Amino acid sequence: MRAKITKRLVDSLTATESTGDIQVWDTELLGFGIRIRVKGAKTYFVKTRVNGKQIWVSIGRHGSPHGPTEARKKAHDILTDAQDGNDPAETKKAERKAITVETLCALYLKEGCTTKKASTLVSDRGRITRHIIPLLGSKRVKDVTRADVERFLQSVAKGKTAADEKTKTHGRAIVTGGKGTATRTVGLLGGIFTFAVDRGYRDDNPVHGVKRFKDKKCERFLSEKELGNLGKALRKAEKEGENKAAIDAIRLLMLTGCRKSEILTLRWQDVDFEWSCLRLPESKTGAKIVPLGKAASDLLRELPKHEGSDYVFTSNKEGMHLVGIQKVWDRVREIAELTDVRLHDLRHSFASVGAASGDSLLMIGALLGHKDAKTTARYAHLSDNPIKQAADRIAGVIAGAMG
């Protein structure tokens, strides 16, 4: 079909199952046209030749900013470039590769991590803002090399991006850098460049092959004696008037191996007393069921329910859950003389008790809600009691035989 492409014409055209897709060629500009799909899409295009090769270039869908007048002007520019031997597809590809790392990061946060959890995105934004943009932001994506990434790794590790600045009225942002931060930020950078490859901004990922520092996991396991000291410290803090909800939240962390966020946002509707479990609709690894031991169930049964709030641990603000327990924890661990122990170490300790008691890594992983067996493997060295017993028994038999 040939006709002068006008807004009235384009608005009037409709493709149906019987007609199939409709293609209209403009009578004023050779090679310019519009395609109307059966599903309703109306797209302007140009057909031409560059150095003897036939090419089709999509201009954009009908509507703002692509009306017939604007689309015809773009088509004219493309046809002119084609006559000069310039392939518009290659030009478009080159333009994509000319974007900076800062622009790429903004696009990644907007479109490349839609499945990430809010807490992960907060960390990603922080690493991008504090480390990636200051050191690589102005560099063009296509120009970043493996050597650039290696220098970036060393710079962050040496504290080149370290900062201590005021953020809000009473807030401060303290950025220290270090090997752990460098390793994790380069990991994020690898994901950003994978996104760049997928979108055609470059053909390879410069992070591949970069040797990072070993990311040491901070793991601290409480001994039986330390657990006893912590229990005494909690009772003492409670008698001295410490926040009761915070004390109980810490106890439940110890008895379940849950993450802090899972306990502080726990709702009564997620507590299943009949089956002795927590049915968490959301966690770091998605929805999961947390089995409850008798001690944990008994603790929950004793907790009061607050009118106007469905949260198990409520804050002073009406309808809100308890948020900050770090200050309470700092005072409790000082009483217990365990100042090096973090709240997250209570989760590690829960797992370590199970491992030392002979529970399988599969069982421990199920209790903690691990999706990857590698995550649970860190507790393997704690479950070697049966092996030590076997070694002791065998050595004893040999020693006896030897007199």
N, C-alpha and C positions, 0 to 999 in steps of 0.2 A: 504494500500500500504506500502511495506517495501523496504527500500533501504538505502545505505549509504548516509547520508545527506551531500552534498557538495554545494559549492556556485554555481557551474555550474548547478547542479540539481535544486536548489531552484530558480535560475534565469529563468530556462526553464519552470517551472511549472506555469500553468494558469488555474484558475477555471472558468467555464462558467455556464450559466443557465442550460444547459443540464447535466453537470457533477455534479453540486452542489459544496459545499465546499469539498476540498481535504485534507486528513490527511495522512501524511507520517511518519512512524515509523523508527527510525534509527536502522540499523542492527548491529552497533558496541556497542551502549549503550542502554540497555534495559530500556524502560520507557521514553526515549527522543524522541521528535517528533516535527513536524512543521505543522501548519494548514494554508491552503491557502483559503481565502474567495473569493466568487464570486465577491465582490466589490473591490478585489485587495490586501487586507491586508494579510501579511505573518508573522505569529507569532510563535515563538519557545515556547515549553512547556515541562513540565515533569509530568508524571503520576506515582504515587507510593502509598505506604501505610505507615501510622504512627500509631503505636499501634492498628493495625487492621482496621483503618479507611482509606478509599480510598480518596486521595486528588489530585487535579490538580493545578499546579503552572505555571502561565504565566511568561516566562523569559523576553520577549521583542520582538519587531518587527524586522524583517530581515533588515539589513543595519547597518551602523555605530551607536553604537559600537557593535552591535550584529550580527556578521557573524557566520557561522556554527561552527568554531573553538572555538570562545568565548562563544557561547551559549552552546556548548557541555561541556565545562569546568564548567560553572555555573550549568548545569544539574547534572554533576558528584558530585559537592559539595552539592547540594540539596539532592540528593539520599543518600549520605554518612550521612548527618545530619538526614535524615528520618530513616535510619537504627539504629541510636543512640537514636531514640524516640523523636527527635526534630521536631516539626511541623513548616515548613518554613513560613506558613501563619501567625502563631502566632509570629514568630521571626520578620517578616516584620511589624506586627502591633506594636510590642514593640519598634522597631526602630523608627517608626513614632512618638510614644509617648515620645521618648527620646529627641526630639528637644527642644531648649531653646525658651523662650519668644521672644528674639531678632530675632531669625530665623523665628519664626511664624509671627512676625510683618512685616518682609521683604517680606514673602510670601503673606501676606494679602494685602500689598500695591501693589504687582505685579499682584495678581490674584483675590483678594477678594473684590475689590471696583472699578471695571471697569465701573460701571454706575454712579459713583460719579462725580460731577463737579470739574473742576480744582481748583477753589477757596476752595472747601471743602477739597480736597486732601492736599492743602498747610497747612491747619489747622491741619489735621490728622497727617501729617509728623512732624509738629512742636510739637504736644503733645506726639507723640511716641518718638521722639528724645530727648525732654527736660524733660519728666516725666516718661514715661513707661520704656524705656530702662535703665536709670540710677538706677531705684528702683527695677525693676523686670526682666530686660533683661537676666541676667545670670541664672535665675531659670528655671528648666525644666517645660515645659507646663503641664505635667501630675501631677506635684507636687504642683502646685498653688492651694491654698485653699481659701475658703471664708474669713477666718481670714487674709490671706495675702492681699486680696483686700481691706478689711476694714482698715488695717494698711497703705496700699498705699493711700487710700482716706485721712486719717488723715495726713499723711506725706506731701502730696501735699498741703493740706489746710493750714498747718502750715508753708509752705514756704521752706521745706527741699530741693526742687529742684530749688529754686530761683537762678538766675544767671544774671550777667551783663558782657558780654564779647564782644570783637571786632570781627566782622565777615568779613568785607571787608575793603577796604581802608578808607572809611568814614562811615562804617556801624557798628551798635551795636545790639546785641540781649539782650533784657531786659526781663527776665522771673521772674514773681513775685509770681506765685502760688496763693493760696487763695481758699476759699470755692467754688466759681463759677467755677474756673479752675478745681478743684478737681472733682466736680460733672460731668462736661462735659467730662473730661478725662476718668473717670470710665465708662461713657456711651459709649465712643469709645472702651474701653477695653472689654465691654460686647459684642460689635459687633465683635471684633477680636476673642473672645473665641467662639462665635456662629459659626464663620468660622472654628475654630479648631474642633468643634464638627462635623460639616458637612464633614470635610476632614478626620475624624477618628483619630485625634490626642489626643482626650480624649472623655469621654462618657457624661460629664456634663459641665455646664457653671458655674464656681465659682462666677461669678458676680451676678447671680440671687439671690435675697433676700437681697443684700447689701443695707442698707438704706443710701441714699445720702442726702447731704445738699439741701435745697430748692434753685433751680436756679433762683435767682431773676432777672427778666428782667428789664433792665434799660430803663424806659419809662418816657419821659418828654413831656408834652403837652403844647404848647404855647397858652396863652390866647389871646383874641382879641387885647388887649392893646400891648402885646408882639409882636404880628404879625405886628402891626402898627409900633412899634419901629424898627423891623427888616427891614421893607420896607424902612423906612427913612435911616437906616444905609446902605442899599444897594445903595440907590440913592447918598448918601454922598460919599461912597467909589468909585462909578463910576465917580463922578465929580472930585475926587482927583487922578484919573488916574489908578485905580485898574484894573486888567485884566478883560476886557469886557466879554470875553467868559466865564470866571469863574463866574462872576456876573450873567450872563444870565442862566448858568447851575443851579445855586442855586435857581434862580427864578422859573425855570421849575420844580425843585425838589419840591418846595413849592406848585406849582399849579397842580401837577399830583399825588403826593404820591408815585412816583417811587423810586426804589433803586438807589443809586449813580452810580453803574456800568451800570445800564440800560440807564441812561441819558448820561453819558460820552461816551459810545460806540454807541449811537444812530446814525443811518445813515438816510440820506434823503429818501432813498428808503423805509424805514420803516414808514415814516410819511404819513398818508392818510388824506389829507385835505378834500377830498370829503365826507368821512364818519366821519371826526373829531375823528381820533383815531391813536394810534401808534400800528403797527403790529410787535411786537418784536419776532424775530425768536428764541431767546433764552433768558431765565432768570433763576433765582434760581429755579423756579418751572416749567421750560420748556417754550415752545412757548406760548405767550399770547397776547391778545388785550387789550390795555389801552385806554378807552374812554377819549377824551379831552374836557374840558370845553372851553367856548369861550375865556376866558382870556389866557389859555394855547395855543390855536390855534392862537390867535392874536400875542402872543409872538413869536411863531415859524415862522409865516409869515414875521415878521420884521427882523428875523435873516439873515445875509448875507450867500450866498453859496460861498465856497472857491474853486477856480480852482485847480484841481489835487487831491481833497479829497472829498469823499462822506460822511464824518462825519459831523454831525451838529455842534459839538464843536471840533475844530481842535487845535492842539498844534503847537509849533514853528518848530517841526520836520516835514518835508514834508510827507504828506500822513498818518500821525498819528493822533489819537484822543487825546483830552485833557486828561491828566492823574491826575495830582495833583491839587486839589482845597482846600486842608486842610489849607494851609497857608493863602489863601485869606479868607476862612471861619473864621479862628481864628481872623483875623483883623476886619472882619465885625461884629462878635458877641461881640467883645470888644467894638466897637462903640455903639452897641445896648444894652450894659450892660447885655448880656445874655451868660456869659462865661461858664455856666454849660450846655449849649445846644449843642448837637452833630448834625452833618448833618443828621443822621438817624432819629433824633427826628422830622425832618420836615415831614417825612412819618407818624409818629405817630400823629402829629398835623393835617395832612390832614384827617386822619381817625377820630380824635376826633371832628373836626368841623362837619363832617357828622353825627356822633353819637349824638352830642348835638343838631343838627337840626332835629332829629327825623328819620333819615334814618335807615333802618333795618340793623342788623348785616350781613344778607345775601347780601344786597346791598353793604355794605362796603367791605365785603370779595371779592365780584366780582370786585370792583374797584381796590383793592390792589393786586388782583391775588392770593389770598389765596386758597390753595387746601383743607386745613383742617379747619373745622369750629372752632376748639379749638383755632386756631391762632387768629381768629377774636374776640373770646369771651372775650379777655382782654379789649375790649372797651365797654363791656356791662354796666359797672357802669357809663359811660358817657351819656347814652341814657335814663336816668330816669326822665327827665324833665316832661313828661306827667304824670308819677306816682306822682311826687311831686305836680303837679297841681291838680290831683284828690284828694290827701290827703288834700290839702289846701281847696278845694271846700267842701269836706265832713265835715271837721272840722268846716268850716264856717257855714254850715247849722245847725250842732249840737249846736254850740255856740249860733247861733241866736235863736234856739228853747229854749235854756236854759236861754235866756235873758242876 
